[in-house]
Amino acid sequence: MAQDKENPLSRWSRLKREAAREAEAPRPARKAAPGPAPRAPETPMPELPPLDQLTPDSDFSAFMDPRVDERLRRLALKKLFSDPRLNIVDGLDDFAEDYTLLEDLPQELVAKLEHARSTLRRPDPEEEQQEAEPEPNLAQAAEPEDKRDDENEGELSQDVPRRQDT
């Protein structure tokens, strides 16, 4: 059975050749495609009520006839959907509101939240280590580099070239 299977590339090539042959062959004339029968020309155009007199209770089916001008159909639908019963937002539209315009929290609530955060928050281990370590001697850090080099008697200054600021 494994020998009966055709290589995918050769199968693709064979199908392409067959499709090309079918395209070259003359096709017999087809009969009209089955589908909805065209309306008889004797069907009169529906009588359209004036747009000014349309109410939500009016019959809008006459405007849905395919022979009615598209602009006129849109105007009739616009009149229909301008009724408050049909254009009320239901509140389920997630992106219908502008969420960038938020009100500020009252200062009392902000103070309560800060207090709750400081009371309930666990201290970070890194912050505890930083608090436990002694601060470096600021007087030693403020010494000029030349003085420190003199104390070390140039041991490191010979090995490491100084950076020249430009």
C-alpha positions as a Markdown table, in Angstrom:
| # | Residue | x | y | z |
|---|---|---|---|---|
| 1 | Met | 0.0 | 0.0 | 0.0 |
| 2 | Ala | 2.9 | 2.4 | 0.7 |
| 3 | Gln | 3.8 | 2.1 | -3.0 |
| 4 | Asp | 0.3 | 3.2 | -4.1 |
| 5 | Lys | 0.8 | 6.6 | -2.5 |
| 6 | Glu | 1.9 | 9.2 | -4.9 |
| 7 | Asn | 4.7 | 11.7 | -4.1 |
| 8 | Pro | 3.1 | 15.0 | -3.1 |
| 9 | Leu | 5.2 | 17.0 | -5.7 |
| 10 | Ser | 4.3 | 14.7 | -8.5 |
| 11 | Arg | 0.6 | 14.7 | -7.5 |
| 12 | Trp | 0.7 | 18.6 | -7.4 |
| 13 | Ser | 2.3 | 18.6 | -10.9 |
| 14 | Arg | -0.2 | 16.2 | -12.3 |
| 15 | Leu | -3.2 | 18.2 | -10.9 |
| 16 | Lys | -1.7 | 21.4 | -12.4 |
| 17 | Arg | -1.4 | 19.8 | -15.8 |
| 18 | Glu | -4.9 | 18.5 | -15.7 |
| 19 | Ala | -6.2 | 22.0 | -14.7 |
| 20 | Ala | -4.4 | 23.6 | -17.6 |
| 21 | Arg | -5.9 | 21.1 | -20.0 |
| 22 | Glu | -9.4 | 21.7 | -18.7 |
| 23 | Ala | -8.8 | 25.5 | -19.1 |
| 24 | Glu | -7.7 | 25.1 | -22.7 |
| 25 | Ala | -10.7 | 22.8 | -23.6 |
| 26 | Pro | -13.8 | 24.7 | -24.9 |
| 27 | Arg | -16.6 | 24.7 | -22.4 |
| 28 | Pro | -20.2 | 24.0 | -23.5 |
| 29 | Ala | -22.6 | 26.9 | -23.0 |
| 30 | Arg | -24.3 | 26.7 | -19.7 |
| 31 | Lys | -27.9 | 27.3 | -19.0 |
| 32 | Ala | -28.9 | 30.2 | -16.7 |
| 33 | Ala | -27.7 | 29.6 | -13.2 |
| 34 | Pro | -30.4 | 28.5 | -10.8 |
| 35 | Gly | -31.2 | 31.1 | -8.2 |
| 36 | Pro | -33.9 | 33.6 | -7.4 |
| 37 | Ala | -36.0 | 34.3 | -10.5 |
| 38 | Pro | -35.8 | 38.0 | -11.6 |
| 39 | Arg | -38.8 | 40.0 | -10.8 |
| 40 | Ala | -41.3 | 40.3 | -13.6 |
| 41 | Pro | -41.2 | 43.7 | -15.2 |
| 42 | Glu | -44.9 | 44.0 | -14.6 |
| 43 | Thr | -44.4 | 44.4 | -10.9 |
| 44 | Pro | -45.0 | 48.0 | -10.1 |
| 45 | Met | -42.6 | 50.1 | -8.1 |
| 46 | Pro | -43.8 | 50.2 | -4.5 |
| 47 | Glu | -45.4 | 53.5 | -3.4 |
| 48 | Leu | -43.1 | 55.2 | -1.1 |
| 49 | Pro | -44.4 | 57.5 | 1.7 |
| 50 | Pro | -42.8 | 60.9 | 2.1 |
| 51 | Leu | -39.9 | 60.9 | 4.4 |
| 52 | Asp | -41.4 | 63.8 | 6.5 |
| 53 | Gln | -44.4 | 61.7 | 7.5 |
| 54 | Leu | -42.4 | 58.5 | 8.5 |
| 55 | Thr | -42.8 | 57.4 | 12.1 |
| 56 | Pro | -41.3 | 54.4 | 13.9 |
| 57 | Asp | -44.6 | 52.7 | 13.4 |
| 58 | Ser | -44.6 | 53.2 | 9.6 |
| 59 | Asp | -44.0 | 50.4 | 7.2 |
| 60 | Phe | -40.4 | 50.7 | 5.9 |
| 61 | Ser | -40.5 | 47.5 | 3.8 |
| 62 | Ala | -41.2 | 49.5 | 0.6 |
| 63 | Phe | -37.8 | 51.2 | 1.0 |
| 64 | Met | -36.1 | 47.8 | 1.0 |
| 65 | Asp | -37.0 | 47.1 | -2.6 |
| 66 | Pro | -33.8 | 46.8 | -4.7 |
| 67 | Arg | -35.1 | 49.2 | -7.2 |
| 68 | Val | -35.3 | 52.0 | -4.6 |
| 69 | Asp | -32.4 | 54.5 | -4.8 |
| 70 | Glu | -29.7 | 53.7 | -2.1 |
| 71 | Arg | -29.7 | 57.3 | -0.8 |
| 72 | Leu | -33.4 | 57.3 | -0.3 |
| 73 | Arg | -33.2 | 54.0 | 1.5 |
| 74 | Arg | -30.5 | 55.3 | 3.8 |
| 75 | Leu | -32.5 | 58.4 | 4.6 |
| 76 | Ala | -35.5 | 56.3 | 5.5 |
| 77 | Leu | -33.4 | 54.1 | 7.8 |
| 78 | Lys | -31.8 | 57.1 | 9.3 |
| 79 | Lys | -35.3 | 58.4 | 10.1 |
| 80 | Leu | -36.2 | 55.1 | 11.6 |
| 81 | Phe | -33.2 | 54.8 | 13.8 |
| 82 | Ser | -33.4 | 58.3 | 15.1 |
| 83 | Asp | -36.3 | 57.2 | 17.3 |
| 84 | Pro | -35.1 | 57.1 | 21.0 |
| 85 | Arg | -36.6 | 53.6 | 21.4 |
| 86 | Leu | -34.1 | 52.3 | 18.8 |
| 87 | Asn | -31.0 | 54.3 | 19.4 |
| 88 | Ile | -30.5 | 53.9 | 23.2 |
| 89 | Val | -27.1 | 52.6 | 24.1 |
| 90 | Asp | -27.5 | 49.5 | 26.2 |
| 91 | Gly | -24.4 | 49.9 | 28.4 |
| 92 | Leu | -22.8 | 46.7 | 27.2 |
| 93 | Asp | -20.5 | 48.5 | 24.8 |
| 94 | Asp | -17.1 | 48.2 | 26.5 |
| 95 | Phe | -15.5 | 50.9 | 24.5 |
| 96 | Ala | -18.3 | 53.4 | 24.3 |
| 97 | Glu | -17.1 | 55.6 | 27.1 |
| 98 | Asp | -14.0 | 57.8 | 27.4 |
| 99 | Tyr | -12.1 | 56.3 | 30.3 |
| 100 | Thr | -9.3 | 58.9 | 30.0 |
| 101 | Leu | -11.4 | 61.4 | 31.8 |
| 102 | Leu | -11.3 | 60.1 | 35.4 |
| 103 | Glu | -12.0 | 62.0 | 38.5 |
| 104 | Asp | -9.3 | 62.5 | 41.1 |
| 105 | Leu | -9.6 | 60.6 | 44.4 |
| 106 | Pro | -10.5 | 62.6 | 47.5 |
| 107 | Gln | -7.5 | 63.4 | 49.7 |
| 108 | Glu | -9.0 | 61.6 | 52.6 |
| 109 | Leu | -9.2 | 58.4 | 50.6 |
| 110 | Val | -5.6 | 58.8 | 49.3 |
| 111 | Ala | -4.4 | 59.2 | 52.9 |
| 112 | Lys | -6.2 | 56.1 | 54.0 |
| 113 | Leu | -4.8 | 54.1 | 51.1 |
| 114 | Glu | -1.2 | 55.3 | 51.9 |
| 115 | His | -1.7 | 54.4 | 55.6 |
| 116 | Ala | -3.0 | 50.9 | 54.6 |
| 117 | Arg | -0.1 | 50.3 | 52.3 |
| 118 | Ser | 2.5 | 51.3 | 54.8 |
| 119 | Thr | 0.8 | 49.2 | 57.5 |
| 120 | Leu | 0.0 | 46.1 | 55.6 |
| 121 | Arg | 3.0 | 45.9 | 53.2 |
| 122 | Arg | 5.8 | 43.5 | 54.1 |
| 123 | Pro | 9.2 | 45.1 | 54.3 |
| 124 | Asp | 11.5 | 44.2 | 51.5 |
| 125 | Pro | 14.7 | 42.2 | 52.5 |
| 126 | Glu | 16.8 | 44.5 | 50.4 |
| 127 | Glu | 15.5 | 47.6 | 52.2 |
| 128 | Glu | 16.3 | 46.0 | 55.6 |
| 129 | Gln | 19.9 | 45.2 | 54.5 |
| 130 | Gln | 20.4 | 48.8 | 53.3 |
| 131 | Glu | 19.2 | 50.1 | 56.7 |
| 132 | Ala | 21.4 | 47.7 | 58.6 |
| 133 | Glu | 24.6 | 48.6 | 56.6 |
| 134 | Pro | 26.5 | 51.6 | 58.0 |
| 135 | Glu | 26.7 | 54.6 | 55.7 |
| 136 | Pro | 30.2 | 55.2 | 54.2 |
| 137 | Asn | 32.3 | 57.9 | 55.8 |
| 138 | Leu | 31.4 | 61.1 | 53.9 |
| 139 | Ala | 34.6 | 62.9 | 54.9 |
| 140 | Gln | 36.7 | 60.2 | 53.2 |
| 141 | Ala | 34.6 | 60.3 | 50.1 |
| 142 | Ala | 35.0 | 64.0 | 49.8 |
| 143 | Glu | 38.8 | 63.8 | 49.8 |
| 144 | Pro | 40.5 | 64.9 | 46.5 |
| 145 | Glu | 42.0 | 62.1 | 44.4 |
| 146 | Asp | 45.5 | 63.6 | 44.5 |
| 147 | Lys | 45.6 | 63.3 | 48.2 |
| 148 | Arg | 44.5 | 59.6 | 48.2 |
| 149 | Asp | 47.2 | 58.9 | 45.6 |
| 150 | Asp | 49.8 | 60.5 | 47.8 |
| 151 | Glu | 48.7 | 58.3 | 50.7 |
| 152 | Asn | 49.0 | 55.1 | 48.6 |
| 153 | Glu | 52.4 | 56.4 | 47.3 |
| 154 | Gly | 51.4 | 55.9 | 43.7 |
| 155 | Glu | 51.0 | 52.1 | 43.9 |
| 156 | Leu | 47.8 | 52.1 | 41.9 |
| 157 | Ser | 48.3 | 55.3 | 39.9 |
| 158 | Gln | 51.3 | 53.8 | 38.0 |
| 159 | Asp | 49.3 | 50.7 | 37.0 |
| 160 | Val | 46.0 | 52.4 | 36.0 |
| 161 | Pro | 46.2 | 55.4 | 33.7 |
| 162 | Arg | 44.1 | 58.4 | 34.8 |
| 163 | Arg | 41.1 | 59.4 | 32.7 |
| 164 | Gln | 41.5 | 62.7 | 31.1 |
| 165 | Asp | 38.3 | 64.8 | 30.8 |
| 166 | Thr | 38.0 | 66.7 | 27.6 |
